[in-house]
Amino acid sequence: MQNTDKNIRILRDKLSRIGIAEKQLDDETILSSYGINKYGQICGIPKTTPPTP
């Protein structure tokens, strides 16, 4: 759980630095929308949509 808390803190810091209003987003939304790559940079997580029948 500590790793998740650390990731949220890092993501909120990086989002605020680039001007995204992260205070309106809850923790689950942030974790599902953004991630940290292996170089420590913020990156978007692609959303997958189920195929339409």
N, CA, C and O of each residue as an XYZ file, in Angstrom:
212
protein
N       0.817     -1.192      0.000
C       0.000      0.000      0.000
C       0.861      1.256      0.000
O       0.477      2.280     -0.565
N       2.002      1.176      0.623
C       2.873      2.343      0.667
C       3.347      2.715     -0.734
O       3.489      3.898     -1.045
N       3.590      1.725     -1.573
C       4.014      1.991     -2.938
C       2.928      2.760     -3.691
O       3.238      3.673     -4.457
N       1.671      2.406     -3.485
C       0.561      3.100     -4.124
C       0.481      4.543     -3.637
O       0.285      5.460     -4.435
N       0.630      4.744     -2.345
C       0.594      6.099     -1.791
C       1.729      6.944     -2.351
O       1.545      8.125     -2.645
N       2.889      6.344     -2.498
C       4.038      7.058     -3.055
C       3.775      7.424     -4.513
O       4.089      8.536     -4.939
N       3.203      6.499     -5.275
C       2.888      6.772     -6.681
C       1.875      7.899     -6.808
O       2.009      8.761     -7.677
N       0.871      7.898     -5.955
C      -0.135      8.963     -6.003
C       0.505     10.304     -5.707
O       0.216     11.294     -6.378
N       1.378     10.345     -4.700
C       2.041     11.598     -4.340
C       2.917     12.099     -5.496
O       2.920     13.292     -5.800
N       3.651     11.199     -6.133
C       4.511     11.568     -7.263
C       3.664     12.051     -8.441
O       3.985     13.059     -9.070
N       2.583     11.329     -8.734
C       1.720     11.714     -9.853
C       1.078     13.069     -9.610
O       1.030     13.897    -10.519
N       0.582     13.311     -8.403
C      -0.026     14.608     -8.093
C       0.996     15.735     -8.227
O       0.664     16.814     -8.717
N       2.219     15.498     -7.801
C       3.263     16.509     -7.917
C       3.560     16.809     -9.378
O       3.645     17.973     -9.770
N       3.719     15.769    -10.183
C       4.032     15.965    -11.598
C       2.866     16.617    -12.344
O       3.086     17.467    -13.207
N       1.630     16.228    -12.021
C       0.471     16.832    -12.666
C       0.355     18.309    -12.330
O       0.025     19.119    -13.196
N       0.620     18.664    -11.093
C       0.528     20.075    -10.721
C       1.627     20.887    -11.382
O       1.436     22.070    -11.666
N       2.763     20.278    -11.627
C       3.862     20.994    -12.300
C       3.536     21.308    -13.750
O       3.980     22.328    -14.277
N       2.760     20.439    -14.405
C       2.431     20.703    -15.808
C       1.088     21.405    -15.952
O       0.648     21.659    -17.073
N       0.428     21.722    -14.845
C      -0.762     22.555    -14.892
C      -2.084     21.829    -14.993
O      -3.093     22.448    -15.330
N      -2.114     20.535    -14.711
C      -3.370     19.801    -14.721
C      -3.982     19.921    -13.330
O      -3.306     19.697    -12.325
N      -5.255     20.273    -13.278
C      -5.932     20.478    -11.998
C      -6.178     19.132    -11.329
O      -7.273     18.577    -11.418
N      -5.171     18.619    -10.670
C      -5.245     17.293    -10.085
C      -5.998     17.264     -8.770
O      -6.328     16.182     -8.283
N      -6.276     18.395     -8.190
C      -6.980     18.420     -6.901
C      -8.431     17.981     -7.058
O      -9.052     17.540     -6.090
N      -8.974     18.096     -8.262
C     -10.355     17.688     -8.509
C     -10.466     16.184     -8.745
O     -11.568     15.636     -8.697
N      -9.358     15.515     -8.998
C      -9.370     14.091     -9.301
C      -9.149     13.273     -8.036
O      -8.356     13.654     -7.175
N      -9.851     12.151     -7.924
C      -9.606     11.276     -6.782
C      -8.445     10.330     -7.106
O      -7.986     10.266     -8.246
N      -7.986      9.610     -6.105
C      -6.810      8.761     -6.256
C      -7.010      7.665     -7.301
O      -6.097      7.375     -8.073
N      -8.184      7.061     -7.332
C      -8.451      5.993     -8.297
C      -8.387      6.501     -9.726
O      -7.863      5.819    -10.606
N      -8.916      7.692     -9.963
C      -8.899      8.279    -11.301
C      -7.470      8.575    -11.737
O      -7.100      8.322    -12.883
N      -6.686      9.101    -10.839
C      -5.290      9.406    -11.166
C      -4.533      8.134    -11.497
O      -3.811      8.088    -12.493
N      -4.685      7.100    -10.681
C      -3.965      5.849    -10.927
C      -4.429      5.153    -12.200
O      -3.636      4.475    -12.853
N      -5.701      5.309    -12.564
C      -6.188      4.656    -13.775
C      -5.875      5.458    -15.035
O      -5.942      4.915    -16.137
N      -5.534      6.743    -14.894
C      -5.299      7.593    -16.054
C      -3.824      7.857    -16.336
O      -3.439      8.061    -17.488
N      -2.999      7.854    -15.295
C      -1.596      8.220    -15.447
C      -0.697      7.197    -14.783
O      -1.103      6.486    -13.863
N       0.528      7.140    -15.267
C       1.529      6.256    -14.700
C       2.899      6.898    -14.796
O       3.060      7.955    -15.404
N       3.879      6.255    -14.194
C       5.266      6.700    -14.249
C       6.044      5.655    -15.038
O       6.027      4.473    -14.695
N       6.727      6.093    -16.097
C       7.498      5.133    -16.879
C       8.834      4.844    -16.200
O       9.121      5.382    -15.131
N       9.644      4.000    -16.818
C      10.899      3.581    -16.183
C      11.911      4.711    -16.083
O      12.911      4.575    -15.378
N      11.678      5.820    -16.768
C      12.583      6.968    -16.700
C      12.094      8.016    -15.704
O      12.724      9.064    -15.560
N      10.981      7.752    -15.012
C      10.451      8.671    -14.025
C       9.577      9.765    -14.598
O       9.283     10.745    -13.914
N       9.158      9.614    -15.838
C       8.310     10.613    -16.474
C       6.850     10.161    -16.413
O       6.542      8.969    -16.420
N       5.971     11.151    -16.355
C       4.545     10.844    -16.326
C       4.084     10.454    -17.729
O       4.516     11.041    -18.721
N       3.214      9.471    -17.797
C       2.681      9.049    -19.086
C       1.220      8.663    -18.915
O       0.804      8.223    -17.843
N       0.468      8.828    -19.954
C      -0.940      8.458    -19.931
C      -1.098      6.961    -20.118
O      -0.325      6.332    -20.842
N      -2.085      6.400    -19.475
C      -2.383      4.987    -19.638
C      -3.520      4.890    -20.637
O      -4.590      5.456    -20.410
N      -3.310      4.178    -21.746
C      -4.367      4.089    -22.757
C      -5.597      3.374    -22.206
O      -5.488      2.360    -21.517
N      -6.738      3.908    -22.514
C      -7.986      3.300    -22.071
C      -8.403      2.266    -23.116
O      -8.374      2.527    -24.319
N      -8.783      1.112    -22.640
C      -9.244      0.081    -23.546
C     -10.771      0.061    -23.526
O     -11.402      0.125    -22.471
N     -11.324     -0.029    -24.696
C     -12.775     -0.108    -24.816
C     -13.123     -1.467    -25.384
O     -12.428     -1.968    -26.268
N     -14.174     -2.059    -24.895
C     -14.556     -3.384    -25.418
C     -15.049     -3.244    -26.858
O     -15.671     -2.242    -27.212
N     -14.775     -4.234    -27.670
C     -15.236     -4.171    -29.063
C     -16.756     -4.169    -29.135
O     -17.431     -4.800    -28.322
N     -17.279     -3.458    -30.108
C     -18.726     -3.413    -30.287
C     -19.161     -4.618    -31.118
O     -18.503     -4.969    -32.098
N     -20.248     -5.241    -30.734
C     -20.695     -6.439    -31.496
C     -21.299     -6.112    -32.828
O     -21.709     -7.014    -33.558
